[in-house]
């Protein structure tokens, strides 16, 4: 089955605004992050602050990219990474201010004072896991590498999450997701799912619907253009719910198919199959419905696999 892929179209104005917004948030976030690390020297708080800084920068880029209809993961990801790189540089200068005060002006962002500051932290450290024993040297360097890597990964992932949705090129609109259109009584490793993924859509009628809550099932989600009938996409995910000894539940999702392209008629028939009760046989569906499900006319969509 063919699956959706962004067209790559990037309005230049939207890209510029996304970049400027990301840089503005990086500036504000860098100072907030520097002061939180300096004045709240708790490793768990610092870890959450790192996640928040990366998510704010990536989220700002992604939200503007979505509003501006940027349909290129590469462009959105690169803008997020660039803004995060600037944010890291801004953070180091802000960190100097947080530790020694703003009397040095803008010099902490210059190469001379910045390198001296890094050398000072390398030799003396700035915080530690216990009082009187600051982390320094190569161990501190390793912490920096992990911290910066985490910032980049979170910013990149958050930005792409904002545009991880099919786009209807005909209407110029993002599709809307309808979650859990159906839940199938299956684990996701049955042979029938490989048939569905390889375009045997009528095979969906062979899988019983979930009649009661179970820890394992396959969920069917739809994405559809809000303005037309031409952009329809199906996602299948195997869901596993586990409970630990303390009673805490954890949901694990494994994607079987992401945004498979459907025609309008295929979408309607699958919705019908998904709502049929166990008493209604679906394997003997009318021949014209079977034929419609077997077709995968994607001429109305610019997406390709």
Backbone torsions as a table, in degrees:
resi	resn	phi	psi	omega
1	UNK	NA	135.3	177.2
2	UNK	-70.2	143.0	179.4
3	UNK	-120.8	157.6	-175.7
4	UNK	-70.9	145.1	171.7
5	UNK	-143.8	138.0	-178.7
6	UNK	-56.8	147.8	-179.8
7	UNK	-72.4	-21.0	-179.0
8	UNK	89.5	-0.7	-179.3
9	UNK	-67.1	133.7	-175.5
10	UNK	-135.8	101.2	173.7
11	UNK	-61.2	126.2	-175.3
12	UNK	-62.6	-38.0	178.9
13	UNK	-62.5	-42.0	179.4
14	UNK	-65.5	-38.7	178.5
15	UNK	-64.6	-40.4	179.7
16	UNK	-65.5	-43.7	-179.5
17	UNK	-66.9	-38.8	177.7
18	UNK	-61.4	-42.0	178.5
19	UNK	-64.0	-48.1	-178.8
20	UNK	-64.2	-39.1	178.4
21	UNK	-65.0	-43.6	178.5
22	UNK	-61.7	-40.1	179.1
23	UNK	-67.4	-38.2	178.7
24	UNK	-64.3	-45.1	178.4
25	UNK	-66.7	-35.2	177.3
26	UNK	-63.3	-38.5	178.6
27	UNK	-63.8	-50.6	-179.8
28	UNK	-64.9	-44.9	-178.3
29	UNK	-64.4	-34.1	-179.1
30	UNK	-62.4	-44.0	179.8
31	UNK	-68.9	-42.2	178.3
32	UNK	-63.4	-40.5	-179.9
33	UNK	-66.5	-43.1	-179.4
34	UNK	-61.5	-44.9	-178.3
35	UNK	-71.1	-33.6	178.9
36	UNK	-67.3	-40.2	178.8
37	UNK	-67.0	-38.6	-177.0
38	UNK	-72.6	-42.3	-171.7
39	UNK	-102.5	-6.8	174.0
40	UNK	-127.6	73.8	-173.8
41	UNK	-77.3	56.3	176.1
42	UNK	-113.2	126.6	-171.0
43	UNK	-60.1	-36.6	-179.2
44	UNK	-70.6	-39.8	177.4
45	UNK	-65.4	-40.7	179.2
46	UNK	-63.7	-37.7	179.1
47	UNK	-65.0	-43.6	177.9
48	UNK	-65.0	-36.4	178.3
49	UNK	-65.3	-36.7	177.0
50	UNK	-63.0	-46.4	178.6
51	UNK	-61.6	-41.5	-178.0
52	UNK	-65.6	-41.9	-179.8
53	UNK	-61.2	-49.0	179.8
54	UNK	-63.6	-40.7	-178.4
55	UNK	-68.5	-36.2	179.4
56	UNK	-64.9	-45.9	-179.4
57	UNK	-65.8	-49.7	179.8
58	UNK	-63.8	-39.9	179.7
59	UNK	-64.5	-40.2	178.8
60	UNK	-62.2	-44.6	178.3
61	UNK	-63.4	-45.9	-176.5
62	UNK	-66.2	-41.5	-178.9
63	UNK	-63.8	-45.3	179.5
64	UNK	-66.3	-37.8	178.2
65	UNK	-63.1	-38.1	178.8
66	UNK	-67.5	-46.6	178.5
67	UNK	-61.0	-38.3	-179.4
68	UNK	-82.6	1.7	176.2
69	UNK	60.6	46.2	173.9
70	UNK	-82.9	119.1	-178.1
71	UNK	-110.6	57.3	178.0
72	UNK	-147.6	111.6	177.3
73	UNK	-62.0	-36.7	-178.2
74	UNK	-63.8	-45.1	-179.2
75	UNK	-65.0	-47.8	-179.1
76	UNK	-62.1	-43.6	179.7
77	UNK	-63.9	-42.6	-179.2
78	UNK	-66.7	-39.0	177.6
79	UNK	-62.7	-43.5	179.6
80	UNK	-62.7	-43.1	-179.5
81	UNK	-66.3	-40.0	179.1
82	UNK	-64.7	-46.0	179.2
83	UNK	-62.0	-37.4	179.0
84	UNK	-68.7	-37.1	177.4
85	UNK	-62.6	-43.2	175.9
86	UNK	-63.7	-38.6	178.7
87	UNK	-62.1	-38.6	177.5
88	UNK	-64.6	-43.7	177.9
89	UNK	-62.0	-44.0	178.5
90	UNK	-63.5	-36.4	-179.7
91	UNK	-62.9	-39.7	-177.8
92	UNK	-64.4	-42.2	176.6
93	UNK	-66.7	-40.5	177.9
94	UNK	-65.1	-33.2	177.4
95	UNK	-63.5	-38.1	176.2
96	UNK	-62.1	-45.5	177.9
97	UNK	-59.5	-43.8	-177.9
98	UNK	-64.0	-31.1	-177.5
99	UNK	-88.4	-40.5	-173.0
100	UNK	-116.8	-7.3	-178.1
101	UNK	98.3	165.0	-174.8
102	UNK	-86.5	10.2	-175.6
103	UNK	-62.0	-24.4	-178.1
104	UNK	-76.2	-4.5	179.2
105	UNK	66.6	-134.7	-177.7
106	UNK	-91.0	0.4	-176.6
107	UNK	-62.2	-29.4	178.3
108	UNK	-60.7	-17.9	177.9
109	UNK	-93.5	-1.5	176.2
110	UNK	-86.5	158.4	-174.8
111	UNK	-63.1	-34.9	-175.3
112	UNK	-67.9	-58.0	-177.7
113	UNK	-69.8	-34.1	179.8
114	UNK	-64.1	-44.0	178.8
115	UNK	-66.5	-36.2	177.6
116	UNK	-66.3	-38.6	179.2
117	UNK	-65.2	-43.4	177.9
118	UNK	-62.3	-41.3	178.5
119	UNK	-63.9	-39.0	178.0
120	UNK	-61.6	-44.9	179.7
121	UNK	-67.8	-36.3	179.3
122	UNK	-61.3	-40.3	-176.5
123	UNK	-84.6	-32.0	-172.7
124	UNK	-115.3	-19.8	-177.3
125	UNK	74.8	172.3	179.2
126	UNK	-136.9	-17.8	178.6
127	UNK	-155.6	166.8	-178.5
128	UNK	-152.5	170.3	179.0
129	UNK	-78.2	-17.1	175.3
130	UNK	-148.4	158.0	-175.9
131	UNK	-61.0	139.8	176.0
132	UNK	77.4	6.0	-178.8
133	UNK	-137.1	71.7	-176.7
134	UNK	-69.2	148.7	175.6
135	UNK	-79.0	130.5	-178.4
136	UNK	-151.4	-177.7	177.4
137	UNK	67.0	-148.5	-174.8
138	UNK	-70.9	-25.7	175.2
139	UNK	-64.8	-41.2	177.0
140	UNK	-64.4	-38.8	177.7
141	UNK	-60.4	-41.8	178.3
142	UNK	-62.8	-38.9	177.6
143	UNK	-62.5	-42.2	178.8
144	UNK	-60.9	-43.9	-178.6
145	UNK	-61.4	-45.0	179.2
146	UNK	-63.9	-42.7	-179.3
147	UNK	-61.5	-48.7	-178.5
148	UNK	-66.6	-40.4	177.5
149	UNK	-61.3	-40.1	178.6
150	UNK	-64.7	-40.0	178.2
151	UNK	-60.6	-44.4	-179.3
152	UNK	-66.5	-43.9	-178.2
153	UNK	-64.1	-45.0	-178.5
154	UNK	-65.8	-43.3	179.4
155	UNK	-61.9	-45.1	-179.7
156	UNK	-63.6	-48.4	-177.6
157	UNK	-65.7	-40.2	-179.0
158	UNK	-66.3	-41.6	179.7
159	UNK	-63.1	-45.7	-178.5
160	UNK	-69.0	-30.3	178.5
161	UNK	-62.0	-28.9	-178.7
162	UNK	-71.6	-24.0	-178.4
163	UNK	-116.7	17.4	-179.6
164	UNK	-85.1	63.9	-176.5
165	UNK	-152.0	138.7	177.9
166	UNK	-60.6	150.3	-179.2
167	UNK	-121.1	132.7	177.3
168	UNK	-86.8	107.9	-178.2
169	UNK	-70.0	-27.0	-179.6
170	UNK	-67.4	-41.7	-176.4
171	UNK	-100.4	-12.0	-177.2
172	UNK	68.7	37.3	-176.6
173	UNK	-132.3	147.1	171.0
174	UNK	-74.2	144.0	176.8
175	UNK	-73.0	161.7	177.5
176	UNK	-110.5	138.4	-176.5
177	UNK	-91.6	134.5	172.0
178	UNK	-114.3	106.0	-173.4
179	UNK	-85.2	148.7	175.6
180	UNK	55.0	48.8	172.8
181	UNK	-60.4	-33.6	175.5
182	UNK	-152.0	151.1	173.3
183	UNK	-124.9	121.3	-175.8
184	UNK	-99.2	143.4	179.2
185	UNK	-80.0	81.0	-176.8
186	UNK	-158.9	167.1	-179.6
187	UNK	-104.0	-13.8	178.7
188	UNK	100.6	-11.1	179.3
189	UNK	-104.4	9.7	177.0
190	UNK	-73.3	153.8	-176.7
191	UNK	-64.3	-25.4	-176.7
192	UNK	-62.1	-31.0	-177.5
193	UNK	-70.3	-32.3	175.6
194	UNK	-66.2	-34.2	176.4
195	UNK	-66.1	-42.3	179.6
196	UNK	-63.1	-45.1	-176.9
197	UNK	-64.2	-31.3	-179.9
198	UNK	-92.3	24.4	169.3
199	UNK	92.0	7.0	175.8
200	UNK	-89.8	68.7	-175.6
201	UNK	-61.5	-32.7	177.6
202	UNK	-59.1	-19.2	179.1
203	UNK	-63.2	-19.9	176.2
204	UNK	-57.6	-31.8	-178.9
205	UNK	-68.8	-12.5	-179.8
206	UNK	-87.4	-10.8	-176.4
207	UNK	-97.2	124.1	-179.4
208	UNK	-69.0	148.1	175.3
209	UNK	-75.7	154.5	178.8
210	UNK	-72.5	119.2	-177.7
211	UNK	-95.3	-15.0	177.7
212	UNK	-151.1	162.1	-178.5
213	UNK	-64.3	129.3	177.5
214	UNK	-136.1	157.2	-177.6
215	UNK	-74.6	-13.7	179.5
216	UNK	-130.1	131.9	175.4
217	UNK	-163.7	168.0	175.9
218	UNK	-110.9	126.5	-177.7
219	UNK	-103.0	136.4	178.0
220	UNK	-108.8	123.3	177.0
221	UNK	-115.9	148.4	175.6
222	UNK	-115.8	149.7	168.1
223	UNK	-126.7	131.4	-173.3
224	UNK	-142.9	143.5	175.2
225	UNK	-66.1	133.2	-179.1
226	UNK	-74.2	-9.6	-174.4
227	UNK	-112.8	-19.1	-177.0
228	UNK	-142.3	176.4	-178.3
229	UNK	-104.4	6.9	-170.8
230	UNK	-90.9	-21.0	-177.3
231	UNK	-111.1	104.1	-178.5
232	UNK	-134.0	134.1	-175.0
233	UNK	-139.5	144.4	-177.4
234	UNK	-121.2	135.2	176.0
235	UNK	-123.4	135.0	177.5
236	UNK	-118.2	130.9	179.8
237	UNK	-134.2	132.4	173.4
238	UNK	-83.6	124.8	-176.2
239	UNK	-111.8	132.9	176.3
240	UNK	-127.7	124.2	-179.7
241	UNK	-111.0	123.3	180.0
242	UNK	-120.9	155.6	179.2
243	UNK	-128.1	127.6	179.8
244	UNK	-84.3	-177.2	-176.4
245	UNK	-65.1	-20.1	-179.8
246	UNK	-92.9	1.9	179.2
247	UNK	87.9	6.5	179.1
248	UNK	-82.2	132.8	-179.3
249	UNK	-97.4	146.6	178.5
250	UNK	-134.0	131.6	-179.2
251	UNK	-107.8	125.6	178.8
252	UNK	-114.8	129.6	-178.8
253	UNK	-117.9	134.9	178.6
254	UNK	-124.9	121.7	-175.3
255	UNK	-78.2	127.1	175.1
256	UNK	-96.6	-38.4	179.3
257	UNK	-148.8	132.6	-178.5
258	UNK	-118.7	115.7	174.1
259	UNK	54.6	53.1	172.4
260	UNK	-67.9	136.7	-173.5
261	UNK	-82.3	128.4	179.4
262	UNK	-121.8	152.8	168.2
263	UNK	-80.6	167.5	179.5
264	UNK	-61.4	-39.3	-178.7
265	UNK	-69.6	-40.3	176.7
266	UNK	-60.1	-42.4	179.5
267	UNK	-59.9	-44.4	-178.9
268	UNK	-65.5	-41.2	-178.1
269	UNK	-68.8	-40.7	178.6
270	UNK	-63.8	-38.9	176.0
271	UNK	-60.7	-39.5	178.9
272	UNK	-65.3	-46.0	178.7
273	UNK	-60.7	-37.7	-176.1
274	UNK	-69.7	-19.5	-176.9
275	UNK	-105.0	0.2	179.4
276	UNK	-74.1	143.7	179.3
277	UNK	-81.2	169.2	-179.1
278	UNK	-64.5	-26.1	-179.9
279	UNK	-73.2	-16.6	-178.3
280	UNK	-95.4	110.3	179.9
281	UNK	-66.1	131.9	-178.2
282	UNK	-108.8	-14.5	-178.7
283	UNK	-73.5	-18.7	179.7
284	UNK	-103.8	36.0	-180.0
285	UNK	-62.6	154.6	-179.5
286	UNK	-52.1	148.9	-175.1
287	UNK	-61.2	-37.5	-177.1
288	UNK	-69.7	-29.3	175.3
289	UNK	-69.8	-41.1	177.7
290	UNK	-60.7	-41.4	-179.9
291	UNK	-66.2	-39.9	-179.7
292	UNK	-64.8	-38.1	179.6
293	UNK	-68.2	-32.0	-177.4
294	UNK	-74.3	-20.5	178.7
295	UNK	-79.6	151.9	176.3
296	UNK	-141.3	62.2	-177.0
297	UNK	-74.7	109.6	-178.7
298	UNK	-109.7	22.8	-177.7
299	UNK	-62.1	-25.1	-178.9
300	UNK	-82.5	-3.1	-178.6
301	UNK	-120.9	145.3	177.9
302	UNK	-87.6	-3.0	-177.4
303	UNK	-76.9	144.9	175.7
304	UNK	-136.6	163.3	179.2
305	UNK	-81.5	NA	NA
